[in-house]
């Protein structure tokens, strides 16, 4: 971008309607906070023995030493970045261009993301 003297808006990324963006952010943040509240409440009501039984299958995913911890952090960090670039960057823009509609591209990218997650969960 810098080499060609382009801005983010030249690439099709812009804020759009700032009021709508703020409202959507507040609504989604509120939904997230309610979900966190109920999740924490549920965890606090669970006794320690039941919680340990519930978490036992997840122990194999937790790093056990310093090397595993470092690798875990690097993979977690890069996975989030790569996922965002793939699904919200490249794929969404490709589908928006291919369909001629940003909204259709957004919905299709979301559907592909969900299908990928369902396949991943079923495979595990």
N, C-alpha and C positions, 0 to 999 in steps of 0.2 A: 504494500500500500504506500509506504513512504517513498519508495523508489519511483513510483509512478504518480506521486502527488495526489493520491486518492484519500478520501475520508471514509469513515464507516458508512455514512449515508450514501456515498457513491456506490457502495457494494450492496445496497438494498436494506441495510440495517438502520432503522430509525425508531424513535420513541413512539411515533404515532400520536394519538390523543392522550396527552399527559393526565387529564382527569380520569379517563377510563383506566389507564395504567395504574394510577394511585388507588382507585376503588378496587380494582381486581387484586392488587397486592394486599390491601387491607383485608378483603374478604378471604383470600387464600391463607393469609397469615393467621386470621382468626380461626379458620377451620383447622389448620395445623395445630394451633395452641389447644383447641378443644380436644383433638385427638391425643395430644401428648398428655393432657390432664387426665383423661380416662385411662390411658395406658399406665401412667404412674400410679393412679388410684388402684387399678387392678393389681399391679405388682406389689403395692403395699399391703393389700389384703391377703396376698398369697403367703402361706407359711413357708419357712425356709426349706423344709424337706421337699415340699411340692415344687418349689422354685428350682432346687437342685436337680430334681428328676426332669423337669422341663428343659433345663439348660444342658444336661448331660450330652445330648447329641451334638451340641455346638462346640464342645471342648476341643474337638479335632481341628477346628478352624482357628483356634486361638494360638498365637505364637507362644512357644515354650522357652525360647532363649533369645539372646540379643540379636544374633544373625537373623533369625526368623522374624523378629520384631521389625528390624530395619527393612527387610524385604517386603513384609506385610504393609508397612507404611508407604513404601515406594509404589507398590502395586495398587494400593487403594487410591493414592494420589493420582497416578497416571490413568487408572481406569475411569475415574470421574471426568478427567479432562478429555480423554479419547471418546467417551460416550457422548459428552456434550458436543464435541466437534463433529462426530458422525451423525447423530440423530437430530441435533438442533442447528447444526451448521450445514454440512454438505447435503444430507438427505432431504432435509426440509426445503432447502433452496432448490435442489434438483427437482423435487416433486412439484413445488410451486411453479417453477419454470415450465415443467412438462405439462401440467394441467392448466396453466394460465391463471391460477387462483392461489393466492397465499393461504387462504383458509383451507382449501382442499389439500394443499401440500402439508399444512400443519396437522390436519386430521389424519391423513395417510401416514405421515411420519410417526404420529402417536400410536396408531394402530399397529404399525410394523414393530415399534418398540415393545408394545404390550405382547404381541405374538412372540417376539424374541424372548421376553421374560417368561412367558408361559411354557415355551419349549424348553428353556433352560431349567425351570423348576421341575418340569416333568422328567427331564433327563437325569437330574440329580436324584 
